Amino acid sequence: MIARIIFLLIPMIVLSDFYIERYFLRNHPRYTPVKRLFWWLPGTLMLLFCLALACCGKFVLDDIRWIKAFLILLGIVVVPKTVFAIISLFGRLCRCSRRNGRRWNLFGLALGIICGLTMVYGVLIGPQKLRVTRLELAFKDLPEAFDGLRIVLFSDAHVGTFNNGWEHLLQRDIDTILAQRPDMICFVGDLQNTQPAELLPNMALLSRLSKQGVPMYSVLGNHDYSQYFYGDSVAKKACEEGIKTLERRMGWRLLLNEHAVFYSKDKRDSIVIAGEENCGVGHFPDYSDLSKTLKGVDRKAFVVLLQHDPKSWESRILPKSHAQLTLCGHTHGGQINLFGLRPTMISYDDDYGLDEKDGRFLYVTCGIGGLAPIRIGVDPEIAVITLRTKK
């Protein structure tokens, strides 16, 4: 994970220190060689830490505490200096007087401190929050027998991130899901970070979702394949089969380009729960097959479609199916939301929340976990969706 952004991190670490030394420290009479050593020491250690994580041979470490420590130190050591250097340099290029230059420096210092503290908050506090989102959606073609049907949706657990100290948060999430008294539970992918072994310490906890007499449906996300697992073809195949085996062992109904029929209490009516494999866009794995998923489904049937990646809603699901409700995850809501702006808004038309087109709905949940343990303005979420028959 760190290796993918190392060419951004190295300039942040090195150039900010160089800029501050060049324009604020070097010509100061009290800037001795010893003080220069202490000035460069934190940045050098961060650089070595960064390189060690990038060269560890894994997409993400098994012990996520190293990533948490790195992000906290990044917020304390690097981010404030980087923000200050950018603002100060901008002011240096634009200023007309020395006085204005001081104002730019003070503004950069204040903003840098705020950004650093926000990042530390995002690692230590943000992931520990949980929001329950409640929606009521009305459909003209929903059978009356399912009026009031309650679906609890969650996604992107990334269970490995909960190991080594944050298991109590996963326990809280499972308790919260069951406390909603759902008629069905749907999980829309990314149960692991890179490998099925991450689930083993929490198998009993995750199995509780299927032991309450409530149907538990799931699909795979991009992290549930072997793209982020480092190994030969045999090991990668075992990785992909492993996650499927564990989900089934937990009693989850894993839908792999297939569908299931959910009957009313009197067995006289039914709706379809369809689960499509990940619809990859760009470098993400694409194993989706919508026609196979809905094969044999009557055009008049009410369909709830589970798909990890929301990009497929407008490109494939709307034009090539009649699914009335599509449930997705994948984006994590960007994990950072500042003044209504999220990084995922750049590449996703539907990166979070509810969308509707011609009476057909999409809901994208921001998930309960994340590969990078940071949340700023986007709390982990469990969604409770109540279906209504439109009169």
N, C-alpha and C positions, 0 to 999 in steps of 0.2 A: 504493500500500500504506500509506504513512504517512498519507495523507489520511483513511483509514478510521478511524484511531485518534487523530487529532489532538486531538479533544475530550477524550481521556484524557491525552495528553502535555502539553498546555498547562497544565492544573491541576497536574500533577506538577512541571513546571518552575517555574511562577510561585508557586504557593501554598506550596510547601515553603520557598522562599527568603523569602517574606513572613513565614511563621510563625517561622522561626529568627531573622530580624532583629527581629521584634516582641518576642519573649520572651527572647532571649539576647544580642542585640547592641546594640539601640537605646539602652538605658540605661547601657551600659558607658562609663565616662569616656574611654577611649582609642578609641572608635569615631568616628573623624573622617570628614569628607566624602570624603577620598581613600580611606579604607578602605571606606567604603560603596560607592564606585564600583567598587572591586576585588571587593567581595562580589557585586554584581549583574552584573558583566561576564560571568562564565562562563555564568550562566543566560540572559542576554540573547543571547549568541552561540548557545547551544543552541536558544533559541526561534527565532532567525532561520534556523538550519540546518534546524530542523523545518519551518518555513513554506516554505522553499525546496524541500525534498523533496516537501512536500504539493502545491505549486503547479507542479511541474516539467512537468505535462502528460502524464505516463506513469504507469502503474500501478506499475512498477518501472523504475529506471534501467538502461540497457544496461550501464553499468559498475557492477557490484555492490559495488565497493570503497567507494563513497560510503555504501551502506547499512551495510556492515561498520563503517566509521568512525563512523557515527552511533550504532550499537548499542554500540560500545566506549565512546564518550563518554557515552552514556546511562548505562552501568554505572558510569562513574567520576564523573561530575558530578551526575547527577540521582537515580539510584536510592538511593544511600546517604542523601541528604538527605530524600528522600520517605519512606523507611522510618523514619528517625529522627523526622521530624515526626509521622507517624502514631502511633508508639509513645509519643512524648513527649506528644502531645495526649491520647491515651487515659489515660496516667498522670496528666495534669493534671486530667482530668475525674473520675478515680477516687481520687486519692490523698487520704490523711487527714493526712499530715504532710510537711514539707519534705524530710525524709530519704528517705521513700518516693519522692518526686518525683525525687530524684537517681538513685535506683536505676532508675527507668523510663527516665531520660535515658541512663544508661550502657548499659542493655540495648538501647535504640533505636540508639545509636551503634554498638555491637558488631554488632547484627543488620544494620544498614545497610551496614556495611563488608563483612560476609560476603556479603550479597546482591549488592553491586556487584562484588566479586571473582568471585563465581560466574557472573555475567553475562558478564564479560570472558573467563573461562575458556570459557563456552559459545560464544563467538564465535571465539576464537583456537584452542582445543584441541578442543572437542567435535566439530565437523564433520570433523576430521582422523582420527577414529577409525573403525574398521570392524569389525563383528561378523558372523561367519558362523554362522547358526542352522541346526541340523540336526534334522530331524524324520523319523520313520518312521510312516506312516499305513497301517493295514490295512483292506481292504475285502473283503467277502464276494463282491461281484460283479465284482471286477477280474480280467480274464482272466489265466491263469497265465503267458502269454507276456510279460506286463508286470510280473511280480513282480520287484522291484528297480529298476524304472524311476526314474531320477533326474531330477527337475525342479529347475532353478535359477530362482528367482524374484527379481526386483528391480523397483523401482517408484520413481516420483517423483524422477527424475534431476534435473529442473530444470536442464538443462545450462547455461543462461546464468549460473547462480550459480558454475559452475566456471571460467568464463572470467576472464581478467585476473588470473592468478596461482595458481589452484588446479587447473589442468589435470592436474597430476601425481596428484591425488586421483582424478579420473575414470579416468586411466590405471591406477591401482592397482585400482580397482573392476572394470574390464574384465578385467584380468589375473587377479583373484581369481575372477571368474565362470568364466572358461575353465579355471582350475586345478582346478575341481571336477569336471571331466570329465563334463559333463551329457549326458543323452540328449535333452533339449530345454531351451530357455531361454524363459522367459515374462516379458514386461514389461507391467505393468498400469497404464500411463498417467502423464501429466504429464512428458513428455519436455522440454518447453520451459517458460519462464516466461510469455512473452507473444507471441513471434513466432518463426517458423522460422529466421530469420537467425542466431539464437543457436547453432544447431547447426553452422553452416558451418565454424568453426574446428576442430571435433572430428568431422567426418564420417568421416574415414579411421579414427579410433579406434573409433567406434561401429559401423562396418561390419565390424570384425573379428569381431563376435559371430555374423555370418551366414556367415563364410568358413571355418569350421572343419568344415563338413559336418554341423553340428548344427542342427535346425530352430529357428528363432527366431520366436516368435509375440508379437504386441503388440496392445494396444487403446489407445484415446484416453482421456485424463483431462480434467477440467474446464479445465485450463490449455492443453490442446491445441486448444481451440476459440478463438473470437475475443472471448470475453467481456471479457478483460483487455487487448485490443488497441484502442488509440484510433485510429479512422479511420472513413471512410464505409462504406456497405454493400458497395461494390465491393472496397475494401481489406480489409474483414473476410472477405469470401468468399475472396479470394486468400490470406489468412492461413490459413484453415482448409484450403484445398486444398494449401497449401505444405507443411504438416507431413506430410500424407498422402504427398505426392510424395517428400519427403526420406526418410521411413521406408522406402518401397518402393525408393528408389534405394540405400539401405543394405543391401538384401536382406532386410529384416524382412518377415514375413508379417503384415500389418496386417489384423485381423479387424473388420469394421464390421457388426455385427449379422449375423454369418455364422459358419460353422464349417468346420473342416478335419478330415480323417481322418488319424490317425497310425497307421501300420501297424507290426506286429511285424517283426523281421528276416526271418522266413520268409514274410512277407506273408499269413499265414493268419488273423491276428487283427488287431483294430484297436480303438482308442479314439477318442473325439471331443474335439477341442480347440475350444471355442466361445468366441467373443469378442463381448461385448456392448458397445455404445457407452455412454458415461457415463450413469448413472442419477442424474440430479440431484435433490437434495432442497433445498427452499427456493430460494435464489437461484442455485444451480448449474445449468448447462445439462443438459437431459434429452433425449437422442436415443436412448435405449434402446428396444429392441423384442425382448423375450425370445422371443415366438412366432416372429418372423422368424429370430432367431438359431438356434433349434433346429428350424426347419422341416425335416421329412424325417428327423429323428433318431429312430431306433428307441427305444422305451421301455426296451429291454433293454440298450442301449449304455451303456458307461461314459463319463461326460462330465466333463471338466475345464473349468470355466467361468471365463473371465477377465472381471472387472468392476472398474472403478476404485473405485467407492464402496461400502463394505461395508454401508451402510444398506439396500441392496436385498436383502441375503441373507434376512433374516427377512420383509421386506414383500412380496417378489416371487419370489425364486429358490426358496425352500423350498416355498411353496404352489403355485407355477405351473410347476415343472420337476422333473426327477428328477436334476439334476446332483449327482454324488456328492462332488465337490471343487470349491470355489469359492475363487479367489485374488483378493485385493483389495489396495489401497494407500490412497492419498488422505489419511489422517489424520496421517502422519508420526509416529505414536505420540505426538502432542502436542508433540514436540520437546523437551519439558521434563517430567521425571519426578522429583518430589521426594517421598520416603518412600512410593513406590508410587502417588502421585496425579498424574494427567496432565490437562491442561485439556480434552482431547478426551473424557474420560470423562463429561463433563457432557451431551454431545449424542449420543454414540455408545454403544450397548450393546456393540458389538464394535469397539473403537478400535485394538486391537493384539493380535496373537497368535492362538492357536488356539481355536476353538470347535467343538463337536460337538453334533448333534441327530439322534437316531435313526440313527446310523451314517453321517451325512453331515457333511462337515467344511468349515469356513471357516478360511482363514489370511489374516490382515491383516498385511502387512509394513510396517515404519515407513519404508522407502525409503532411498535413498542420498543424497538431496539435500534441498533445501528452498528456498522462495522467500526466507525470512528465514534467513540463514546463522548459525543458533544451535542448539546441541544441548547439553542438560544432562540427563544421566542416561538419554538415549535415543540410543544410538550408531547411526550409519548401518548398514544391515543388508542382507546378501544371505542369502536363505533357500535351503537345499538340502532338498528334500522327496523322500523315497524312498517309493515306493508298494509295498505288500506285499499279497499275496493272503491273506486270512484263511482259515486251514485249518478 
